[in-house]
């Protein structure tokens, strides 16, 4: 008897998640470096956090509108495409906003894994995320080898270490000889 096996469709949920986390940390860290002496950072942590989230969403949307990808997505071979409309800044901002609201609950630590798990279930069941469905976009993925995954993990770890050692990083910048 002939048995046909159907291979499951891979929607790259983990690649998508880790690409988003990489972008979230990278853009957030750059924002932290550039705004460390701002009045927002010094006076109101909630206002500063809201401003940081707006900057992160806007920076990601800008990259998506210009190139269809971000640093994390590019590293992991992912690209956002919109077959029904041009992927302009407004559509990219809407998609990114909903990804952070519905997919990560605005990045609230620990809590963000709850909606991420539900978003993964929707992706698995329907082949698309809630935010991609709302915006008419989808992800195209190219094959990625093990070396690229290893390099991604190393770079992500280095980024995470830089964030964790932020104070030492600032001290080294201050101690560097000025020309």
Secondary structure, 3 states (H helix, E strand, C coil): CCCCCCCCCCCCHHHHHHHHHHHHHHHHHHHHHHCCCCHHHHHCHHHHHHHHHHHHHHHHHHHHHHHCCCHHHHHCCEEEECCCCCCCHHHHHHHHHHHHHHHHHHHCCCCHHHHHHHHHHHHHHHCCCHHHHHHCCEEEECCCCHHHHHHHHHHHHHHHHHHHCHHHHHHHHHHCCCC
